[in-house]
Amino acid sequence: MKFPQAIKVYGDKTFRGKCPKELAEQRTAIKTIRELWPTTIGKLVVHPRNEGKRDYRQHIREYLDGLTAGASDIIIPGSPSLVIELKRQDHTQSRLSDNELAYLLAAKSAGSYAVIALGWEAAIEAVDDLLCYEEYVEDDDTLM
């Protein structure tokens, strides 16, 4: 996978080998977020279901309902929001679609912290970085 320069990548880009499928990484990331931050972001974390094939009528219906092509795997609303496109730890076993990249770039330009995470542990690291940044901003009056 070729990584876009404009989007930060969490995880080891050089890792190659056996690793869980993206769905398993997704479930582990969500479960861990809910366990580590049960009263805050664990209540807010969202995974938009946009995987799978659809016929034309399903596509139109879901589009009208608000489904967005390429929406990232993990979205945590806030200020800033965190948008994570989760890929397998061995990124050569994953693909970043044009729609996923467009979504990340749009989220970043709207002020979100938009990242790619290689595996669930990388996703948790991204969450941690965002939370540390927020604490830093709250503790430093000169940044307000």
SVG drawing of the C-alpha trace seen along z (x, -y; Angstrom):
<svg xmlns="http://www.w3.org/2000/svg" viewBox="-34 -33 44 49">
<polyline fill="none" stroke="black" stroke-width="0.4" points="0.0,0.0 1.3,-3.5 0.8,-5.9 -0.4,-9.4 2.0,-12.0 -0.8,-14.2 -2.1,-11.5 -0.2,-10.3 0.3,-6.5 0.5,-4.7 2.1,-1.3 5.2,0.4 5.2,-0.1 8.0,2.5 6.1,5.4 5.5,8.4 3.9,11.6 0.9,13.3 -1.6,11.0 -5.4,10.9 -7.9,9.9 -9.1,6.3 -12.5,7.2 -10.7,8.9 -8.4,5.8 -11.6,3.6 -13.4,5.6 -10.3,5.6 -9.8,1.9 -13.4,1.0 -13.5,3.5 -10.2,2.0 -11.4,-1.6 -14.6,-0.8 -12.6,1.0 -10.0,-1.7 -12.3,-4.8 -15.8,-3.4 -17.3,-6.7 -15.9,-9.0 -14.8,-8.1 -15.8,-4.5 -19.4,-5.7 -18.8,-7.8 -16.8,-5.5 -18.6,-4.6 -18.0,-2.2 -20.1,-3.1 -21.1,0.2 -20.1,-0.5 -18.5,2.8 -19.9,5.3 -21.5,5.4 -24.9,3.7 -27.1,3.7 -28.1,0.4 -31.3,0.0 -29.6,0.8 -26.8,-1.7 -29.3,-4.5 -31.4,-3.8 -28.3,-3.7 -26.9,-6.8 -30.1,-8.7 -30.0,-7.4 -26.6,-8.9 -24.1,-6.2 -20.9,-7.8 -18.6,-5.8 -15.1,-5.5 -16.2,-6.5 -13.4,-5.5 -13.5,-2.4 -13.4,-4.2 -14.8,-7.6 -14.8,-9.4 -16.6,-12.7 -15.0,-15.5 -12.9,-18.6 -11.1,-17.6 -12.8,-14.4 -10.6,-11.3 -11.0,-9.5 -9.1,-6.2 -8.8,-4.1 -7.8,-0.7 -5.7,1.6 -4.1,5.0 -0.8,4.8 1.0,6.1 -0.3,3.3 0.7,5.3 -2.3,7.5 -4.6,4.4 -5.7,1.8 -6.6,-1.9 -9.4,-2.7 -9.7,-6.1 -13.0,-6.7 -11.2,-5.9 -8.4,-8.4 -10.9,-11.1 -12.8,-10.6 -9.6,-10.9 -8.5,-14.1 -11.9,-15.7 -12.0,-14.9 -8.5,-16.3 -9.5,-19.5 -12.5,-19.8 -10.3,-19.8 -10.4,-16.2 -7.3,-14.2 -7.4,-11.8 -5.0,-8.8 -4.3,-5.4 -3.6,-2.7 -1.9,0.6 -3.5,2.9 -5.6,2.4 -2.6,1.5 -1.7,-1.3 -5.3,-2.6 -5.1,-2.7 -1.8,-4.6 -3.6,-7.2 -6.4,-7.6 -3.8,-7.9 -1.9,-10.6 -5.1,-12.6 -6.1,-12.4 -2.6,-13.5 -2.8,-16.4 -6.2,-17.4 -4.8,-17.3 -1.9,-19.4 -4.2,-22.0 -6.5,-22.1 -3.5,-22.5 -1.8,-25.3 -3.7,-28.6 -1.4,-30.1 -2.8,-27.7 -6.4,-29.0"/>
</svg>
